[in-house]
Amino acid sequence: MAESNRGEQETASPAIRATLGVAAEEPLTFRHVRLRCGSAVLSDAKNWYVPARLTPAMNTTLETTQTPFGTVVRPLGFHRERLESRRGRAAECPAGTVLSHKAVLRLPDGRGISFVAECYTRANLAKGAG
């Protein structure tokens, strides 16, 4: 089950803004999603995205549902560019992270629409997981 915390806000760093190609005054939206299996959190993902580069319907869906970001923006024909993959915890990740990924989703013209930091937990390694 995916659960999104709509009330949570986190400001994007200048590095995230530069990766997405947006100025300091351009709005970014933050979405924090945890993927659970029962009570175990399998992953924790922080996503900063550029609402101006999505359709109004996509923004409404992201604001009002639990639909995964990738599913919502799939019609845009984006591709994922991996920026970093490492064992252990990246700065954006909570304690207990065993694998961290950072990526940017880009439109066919190269403009960034989303920066995501994905944090995979020890629960993925538990006996009987999966």
Secondary structure, DSSP 8 states (H G I E B T S, - for coil): -EEE-TT------HHHHHHHT--TTS--EEEEEEEEETTEEEEEEEEEE-GGGS-HHHHHHHHHS---HHHHHGGG--EEEEEEEEES--TTS-TTEEEEEEEEEE-TTS-EEEEEEEEEEGGGGSTT--
